[in-house]
């Protein structure tokens, strides 16, 4: 009979510890934590969380910076409604007002094949190799 009261006392103590530990110790505010918070609430919110797995993000002081690698994702994330929803989620998550900034993809220089060839042939190192070996450029591929 002594075993029963011990187990009854252990369960509430364990529950109290688990229930009260998040409040006293503030959680670390980082990008994975924000994404996890949003994913847990995706049923309650609209499309705000939809693209968070497809972007890189950083939490810096009182704002969140989201870096998009694709133009379509940038267009969706930077919509007024999406930004407002993300700001609201960020404030709930952090317990304070947070700004959300969405950065566009870094544009690669889109050169025509002729421009790429011209640029490669103008490179001093390419010229030196061509002169040293009596070579000529047959094909240029852009990566």
C-alpha positions as CSV (number, residue, x, y, z in Angstrom):
1,X,0.0,0.0,0.0
2,X,3.0,2.3,0.5
3,X,3.8,1.9,-3.2
4,X,0.5,3.4,-4.3
5,X,0.9,6.8,-2.5
6,X,4.5,7.0,-3.7
7,X,3.5,6.6,-7.3
8,X,0.6,9.1,-6.9
9,X,3.1,11.7,-5.4
10,X,5.6,11.1,-8.1
11,X,3.2,11.6,-11.0
12,X,2.0,15.1,-10.0
13,X,5.6,16.2,-9.2
14,X,6.7,15.0,-12.6
15,X,3.8,16.8,-14.2
16,X,4.4,20.0,-12.3
17,X,8.1,20.0,-13.3
18,X,7.3,19.4,-16.9
19,X,4.5,21.9,-17.0
20,X,6.4,24.7,-15.2
21,X,9.9,24.3,-16.8
22,X,9.2,26.2,-20.0
23,X,7.9,29.3,-18.2
24,X,10.9,30.0,-16.0
25,X,13.6,29.3,-18.5
26,X,13.1,31.3,-21.7
27,X,13.4,29.3,-24.9
28,X,16.1,30.0,-27.4
29,X,14.8,32.0,-30.2
30,X,16.3,30.5,-33.4
31,X,15.1,29.7,-36.9
32,X,14.4,26.0,-36.4
33,X,12.4,26.9,-33.3
34,X,10.3,29.4,-35.2
35,X,9.6,26.9,-38.1
36,X,8.7,24.2,-35.5
37,X,6.3,26.7,-33.8
38,X,4.7,27.6,-37.1
39,X,4.4,24.0,-38.3
40,X,2.6,23.1,-35.0
41,X,0.1,25.9,-35.7
42,X,-0.3,25.3,-39.5
43,X,-3.9,24.1,-39.1
44,X,-4.8,27.4,-37.4
45,X,-3.1,29.7,-39.8
46,X,-3.2,30.2,-43.5
47,X,-0.4,29.8,-46.0
48,X,2.1,31.6,-43.9
49,X,3.9,28.4,-42.9
50,X,3.7,26.7,-46.3
51,X,7.1,27.9,-47.6
52,X,9.2,28.0,-44.4
53,X,10.8,24.6,-45.2
54,X,11.9,26.0,-48.5
55,X,13.8,29.0,-47.3
56,X,16.7,29.8,-45.0
57,X,16.1,32.1,-42.1
58,X,17.8,33.7,-39.2
59,X,16.5,35.3,-36.0
60,X,18.5,38.4,-35.1
61,X,17.5,40.6,-32.2
62,X,13.9,41.7,-32.8
63,X,13.5,40.5,-36.3
64,X,13.5,37.4,-38.5
65,X,15.2,37.5,-41.9
66,X,14.0,35.0,-44.5
67,X,16.2,34.3,-47.5
68,X,14.5,32.9,-50.5
69,X,16.3,30.9,-53.2
70,X,13.5,31.0,-55.7
71,X,11.6,33.9,-57.2
72,X,8.2,32.2,-56.8
73,X,8.8,31.5,-53.1
74,X,10.0,35.1,-52.6
75,X,6.8,36.4,-54.3
76,X,4.6,34.3,-52.0
77,X,6.5,35.1,-48.8
78,X,6.6,38.8,-49.4
79,X,2.9,39.2,-50.0
80,X,1.3,41.6,-47.5
81,X,-1.0,39.0,-46.0
82,X,1.7,36.5,-45.6
83,X,4.1,39.0,-44.0
84,X,1.3,40.1,-41.6
85,X,0.6,36.5,-40.7
86,X,4.3,35.7,-40.2
87,X,4.7,38.8,-38.0
88,X,1.8,37.7,-35.8
89,X,3.2,34.2,-35.5
90,X,6.6,35.6,-34.7
91,X,5.2,37.8,-31.9
92,X,3.3,34.9,-30.4
93,X,6.4,32.7,-30.6
94,X,8.8,35.3,-29.1
95,X,6.4,36.9,-26.7
96,X,7.3,40.3,-28.1
97,X,6.9,42.2,-31.3
98,X,9.1,40.9,-34.1
99,X,9.7,42.3,-37.6
100,X,9.9,39.9,-40.5
101,X,12.0,40.7,-43.5
102,X,12.0,38.6,-46.7
103,X,15.0,38.8,-48.9
104,X,14.8,38.1,-52.6
105,X,16.9,35.4,-54.3
106,X,20.3,36.6,-55.3
107,X,20.1,37.0,-59.0
108,X,22.8,35.2,-61.0
109,X,24.0,37.2,-64.0
110,X,21.9,35.9,-66.8
111,X,24.2,36.2,-69.8
112,X,23.5,35.1,-73.3
113,X,25.7,32.3,-74.7
114,X,27.5,34.9,-76.8
115,X,28.2,37.1,-73.8
116,X,29.5,34.1,-71.8
117,X,31.8,33.2,-74.7
118,X,33.0,36.8,-75.0
119,X,33.6,37.1,-71.3
120,X,35.5,33.8,-71.2
121,X,37.7,34.8,-74.1
122,X,38.5,38.1,-72.5
123,X,39.7,36.4,-69.3
124,X,43.5,36.9,-69.0
125,X,44.0,33.3,-67.7
126,X,42.1,31.8,-70.6
127,X,44.2,34.0,-73.0
128,X,47.4,32.8,-71.4
129,X,46.4,29.1,-71.6
130,X,45.3,29.5,-75.3
131,X,48.6,31.3,-76.2
132,X,50.8,28.8,-74.3
133,X,49.2,25.7,-75.8
134,X,48.1,27.1,-79.2
135,X,44.5,26.2,-78.1
136,X,41.2,27.5,-79.2
137,X,37.9,27.5,-77.4
138,X,35.5,25.0,-78.8
139,X,32.6,25.1,-76.3
140,X,31.8,27.1,-73.2
141,X,29.3,25.9,-70.6
142,X,27.9,28.0,-67.8
143,X,27.3,26.4,-64.4
